């Protein structure tokens, strides 16, 4: 449900901003059983998901400036 005025590149940038946190949340659930420290540290995975999604975007659309 995205307006047709939004380009595919803009839609992908939006996904980068939105998708990193839910992916990180899904990964952190098993770490919660290990303890609160492990669970908190596992939230750093959000940074890696953000970097991965940005690299994927650059591969797909080239080096597009914001």
C-alpha distances in whole Angstrom, upper triangle without the diagonal:
4,7,9,12,11,13,13,15,14,11,14,15,13,13,17,17,15,16,20,21,19,21,24,24,24,27,29,29,32,34,34,37,39,39,38,39,37,34,34,35,32,29,30,28,25,27,28,24,23,26,25,21,22,25,22,20,24,25,22,22,25,26,24,25,23
4,6,8,7,9,10,12,10,8,11,13,11,12,15,15,14,16,19,20,20,21,24,25,25,28,30,30,34,35,35,38,40,40,38,39,37,34,34,35,32,29,30,28,25,26,27,23,22,24,23,20,20,23,21,18,21,23,20,19,22,23,20,22,19
4,5,6,9,11,13,11,10,13,15,13,15,18,18,17,19,22,24,23,25,28,28,29,31,33,34,37,38,39,41,43,43,41,42,41,38,37,38,35,32,33,31,28,29,29,26,24,27,26,22,22,25,23,20,23,24,21,20,23,24,21,22,19
4,5,7,9,12,11,10,14,15,15,16,19,20,19,21,24,26,26,27,30,30,31,33,35,36,39,40,41,44,46,46,44,44,43,40,39,40,37,35,35,33,30,30,31,27,26,27,27,23,23,25,23,20,22,23,20,18,22,23,20,21,20
4,6,10,11,10,10,14,15,14,16,19,19,19,21,24,26,26,28,30,31,32,34,36,37,40,41,42,45,46,46,44,44,43,40,39,40,37,34,34,33,29,30,30,27,25,27,27,23,22,25,23,19,21,23,20,18,21,21,18,19,17
4,7,8,6,7,10,11,10,13,15,16,16,18,21,23,23,24,26,28,28,30,32,34,37,38,38,41,43,43,41,41,40,37,36,36,34,31,31,29,26,26,27,24,21,23,23,19,19,21,19,16,18,20,17,15,18,19,15,16,14
4,5,5,6,9,10,11,13,14,16,17,18,21,23,23,24,26,28,29,30,33,34,37,38,39,42,43,43,41,41,40,37,36,36,34,31,30,29,26,25,26,23,21,22,21,18,17,19,17,13,15,17,14,12,15,16,13,14,13
4,5,5,6,9,10,11,12,15,15,16,18,21,21,21,24,26,26,27,30,32,34,35,36,39,40,41,39,39,37,35,34,34,31,29,28,26,23,23,23,20,18,19,18,15,15,16,14,11,13,14,11,9,13,15,12,15,14
4,5,5,6,9,10,11,13,14,15,17,20,21,21,23,25,26,27,29,31,34,34,36,38,39,40,38,38,36,34,33,32,30,27,26,24,22,21,21,18,16,17,16,13,12,13,12,8,10,12,9,7,10,11,9,11,11
4,5,5,6,9,10,11,12,14,16,19,20,20,22,24,25,26,28,30,33,34,35,38,39,39,37,37,35,33,31,31,29,26,26,24,21,21,21,18,16,17,17,14,13,15,14,10,12,15,12,10,13,13,10,11,10
4,5,5,6,9,10,11,12,14,17,17,18,20,22,22,24,26,28,31,32,32,35,37,37,35,35,33,31,30,30,28,25,25,23,20,20,20,17,15,17,17,13,13,15,13,11,14,15,13,12,15,16,13,14,13
4,5,5,6,9,10,10,12,15,16,16,18,20,21,22,24,26,29,29,31,34,34,35,33,33,31,29,28,28,25,23,22,20,17,17,17,14,12,14,13,9,9,12,10,7,10,12,10,9,12,13,12,13,12
4,5,5,7,9,10,11,14,16,16,18,20,21,22,24,26,29,29,30,33,34,34,32,32,30,28,27,26,24,21,21,19,16,16,16,13,11,12,13,9,8,11,10,7,10,13,11,10,13,12,10,11,9
4,5,5,6,8,11,13,14,15,17,18,19,21,23,25,28,28,29,32,33,33,31,31,29,27,26,26,24,21,20,19,16,16,17,14,12,14,14,11,11,14,13,11,14,16,14,14,16,16,14,14,12
4,5,5,5,8,11,11,12,14,16,16,18,20,22,25,25,26,29,30,31,29,29,27,25,24,24,21,19,19,17,14,15,15,12,10,13,12,8,10,13,11,10,13,15,13,14,16,17,15,16,14
4,6,6,6,9,11,11,13,15,16,17,19,21,24,24,25,28,29,29,27,27,25,23,22,21,19,17,16,14,11,11,12,9,7,9,9,6,7,10,9,8,11,13,13,13,15,15,14,14,13
4,6,6,8,10,11,12,14,16,17,18,21,24,24,24,28,28,28,26,26,24,22,21,21,19,16,15,14,11,11,13,10,7,11,12,9,9,13,13,11,14,17,16,16,18,17,15,15,13
4,6,7,8,10,11,12,14,16,17,19,22,22,23,26,27,27,25,25,24,21,20,20,18,15,16,14,11,12,14,11,9,13,13,10,12,15,15,14,17,19,18,18,20,20,19,19,16
4,6,6,6,9,10,11,13,15,16,19,20,21,24,25,25,24,24,22,19,19,19,16,14,15,12,9,11,12,8,8,12,11,8,11,14,13,13,16,17,17,18,20,20,19,20,18
4,6,5,6,9,10,11,12,15,17,18,19,22,23,23,21,21,19,17,16,16,13,11,11,9,6,8,8,5,5,9,9,8,10,13,12,13,16,17,17,19,20,20,19,20,18
4,5,5,6,9,10,10,13,16,16,16,20,21,20,18,19,17,14,14,14,12,9,10,9,6,9,10,8,8,12,12,11,14,16,16,17,20,21,21,22,24,23,23,23,21
4,5,5,6,9,10,11,14,15,16,19,20,20,19,20,18,15,15,16,13,11,13,11,8,12,13,10,11,14,14,13,16,18,17,18,21,22,22,23,25,25,25,25,23
4,5,5,6,9,11,13,14,15,18,19,20,19,19,17,14,15,15,12,10,11,9,7,11,10,7,10,12,11,11,14,16,15,16,20,20,20,22,24,24,24,25,23
4,5,5,6,9,11,11,13,16,16,17,16,16,13,11,11,11,8,6,8,6,5,8,9,7,9,12,12,12,15,17,17,18,21,22,22,24,25,25,25,26,24
4,5,5,7,10,10,11,14,15,15,14,15,13,10,11,12,9,7,10,9,8,12,13,11,13,16,16,16,18,20,20,21,24,25,25,27,29,28,28,29,27
4,6,6,9,10,11,13,15,16,16,17,14,11,13,14,10,10,13,10,10,14,14,12,14,17,16,16,19,21,20,22,25,25,25,27,29,29,29,30,28
4,6,7,8,10,12,13,14,14,15,12,10,12,11,8,8,10,8,9,12,12,10,14,16,15,16,19,20,19,22,24,24,25,27,29,29,29,30,29
4,6,5,7,10,10,11,11,11,9,6,8,9,6,6,9,8,10,13,13,12,15,17,17,18,21,22,22,24,27,27,28,30,31,31,31,32,30
4,5,5,8,10,11,11,13,10,8,11,12,9,10,13,12,13,16,17,16,18,21,20,21,24,25,25,27,30,30,30,33,34,34,34,35,33
4,5,6,7,10,11,12,9,8,12,12,9,12,14,13,15,18,18,17,20,22,21,23,26,27,26,29,31,31,32,34,36,36,36,37,36
4,5,5,7,8,9,6,5,8,9,7,10,12,12,14,17,16,17,20,21,21,23,25,26,27,29,31,31,32,35,36,35,36,36,35
4,5,5,6,8,7,5,8,10,9,11,14,14,15,18,19,19,21,24,24,25,27,29,29,31,33,34,35,37,38,37,38,38,36
4,6,8,10,9,8,12,13,12,14,17,17,19,22,22,22,25,26,26,27,30,31,31,34,36,36,37,39,41,40,41,41,40
4,7,8,6,7,11,11,11,14,16,16,19,21,21,22,25,26,26,28,30,31,31,34,36,36,37,40,40,40,41,41,40
4,6,6,6,9,10,11,13,15,16,19,21,21,22,25,26,27,28,31,32,32,34,36,37,38,40,41,40,41,41,39
4,6,5,6,9,10,11,14,15,17,19,20,21,23,25,26,27,29,31,32,33,35,36,37,39,40,39,39,39,37
4,5,5,6,9,10,12,14,16,17,19,20,22,23,24,26,28,29,30,32,34,35,36,38,38,37,38,37,36
4,5,5,6,9,10,12,14,16,16,18,20,21,22,24,26,27,28,30,32,33,34,36,36,36,36,36,35
4,5,5,7,10,11,12,15,16,16,18,20,21,22,25,26,27,28,31,32,33,34,35,34,35,35,33
4,5,5,8,10,11,13,15,16,17,19,20,22,23,25,26,28,30,31,32,34,34,33,33,33,31
4,5,6,8,10,11,13,14,16,17,18,20,22,23,24,26,28,29,31,32,32,31,32,32,30
4,5,6,8,10,11,12,14,16,16,18,20,21,22,24,26,27,28,30,30,30,30,30,29
4,5,6,8,10,10,12,14,15,16,18,20,21,22,24,26,27,28,29,28,28,28,26
4,5,6,7,9,10,12,13,15,16,18,19,21,22,24,25,27,27,25,26,26,25
4,5,5,6,9,10,10,12,14,15,16,18,20,21,22,24,25,24,25,25,24
4,5,5,6,9,10,11,12,14,15,16,18,20,21,22,23,22,22,23,21
4,5,5,6,9,10,11,12,14,15,17,18,20,21,21,20,20,20,19
4,5,5,6,9,10,11,12,14,15,16,18,20,20,19,20,21,20
4,5,5,6,9,10,10,12,14,15,16,18,19,19,19,20,19
4,5,5,6,9,10,11,12,14,15,16,17,16,16,17,16
4,5,5,6,9,10,11,12,14,15,15,14,15,16,16
4,5,5,6,9,10,11,12,14,15,15,16,17,17
4,5,5,6,9,10,10,12,13,13,14,15,15
4,5,5,6,9,10,10,11,10,11,12,12
4,5,5,6,9,10,10,10,11,13,14
4,5,5,6,9,10,11,12,15,15
4,5,5,6,7,8,9,11,12
4,5,5,5,5,7,10,12
4,6,6,8,10,13,15
4,6,9,10,14,15
4,7,7,11,12
4,6,9,12
4,6,10
4,7
4
